[in-house]
Amino acid sequence: MPVFDYECKNCGKVFEELVMSSSTPDSDIECPGCGEHNSIRRMSAPSIGGGSSSFSSAAGCGSSGFS
């Protein structure tokens, strides 16, 4: 289930919403700030990472991990 960024056209609050289907109309999304159903979907940055990594945690930032 995707998470989308929304902006309320009523109060201007920007929030994230877990949406069951990408075809859910924006008019179904309730603003957590004012409770209105007047939000628009915003362009959001892609999620990078978040999964398991094959890199060793022993190697710090900028370190090759070799001694």
C-alpha positions as CSV (number, residue, x, y, z in Angstrom):
1,M,0.0,0.0,0.0
2,P,1.5,3.3,-1.1
3,V,1.9,6.3,1.1
4,F,1.1,9.6,-0.6
5,D,1.9,13.2,0.3
6,Y,-1.1,15.6,0.4
7,E,-1.7,19.3,0.9
8,C,-5.0,20.6,2.3
9,K,-6.4,23.3,0.1
10,N,-8.4,24.6,3.1
11,C,-5.8,25.0,5.8
12,G,-2.5,24.4,3.9
13,K,-1.4,21.4,6.1
14,V,0.9,19.0,4.4
15,F,0.6,15.4,5.5
16,E,1.2,11.8,4.5
17,E,-1.6,9.3,4.0
18,L,-1.5,5.5,3.6
19,V,-3.9,4.8,0.7
20,M,-5.4,1.4,0.1
21,S,-5.6,1.9,-3.6
22,S,-3.9,4.4,-6.0
23,S,-7.3,4.9,-7.6
24,T,-8.7,6.4,-4.3
25,P,-10.0,9.9,-5.2
26,D,-8.4,12.8,-3.4
27,S,-11.9,13.8,-2.2
28,D,-11.9,10.7,0.1
29,I,-8.8,11.9,2.0
30,E,-9.5,13.8,5.2
31,C,-7.1,16.4,6.4
32,P,-5.8,15.6,9.9
33,G,-5.6,19.3,10.7
34,C,-9.1,20.7,9.9
35,G,-11.0,17.5,8.9
36,E,-12.0,18.8,5.5
37,H,-12.0,16.6,2.4
38,N,-10.3,19.2,0.2
39,S,-6.7,17.9,-0.3
40,I,-4.6,17.5,-3.3
41,R,-1.9,14.8,-3.9
42,R,1.6,16.3,-4.0
43,M,4.6,15.1,-5.8
44,S,6.9,13.3,-3.4
45,A,10.5,12.2,-3.4
46,P,11.1,8.5,-4.2
47,S,12.0,6.3,-1.3
48,I,15.6,5.1,-1.5
49,G,16.8,2.1,0.6
50,G,14.8,0.8,3.5
51,G,15.5,-2.8,2.6
52,S,18.2,-5.1,3.8
53,S,21.7,-4.1,2.8
54,S,24.7,-6.1,1.7
55,F,27.1,-3.5,3.1
56,S,28.8,-4.2,6.4
57,S,27.8,-1.9,9.2
58,A,31.5,-2.0,10.3
59,A,32.5,0.3,7.5
60,G,31.6,3.9,8.4
61,C,30.7,6.7,6.0
62,G,33.7,7.3,3.8
63,S,35.5,4.1,4.9
64,S,36.3,1.2,2.7
65,G,36.1,-1.2,5.6
66,F,39.6,-2.4,5.0
67,S,42.4,-1.9,7.6
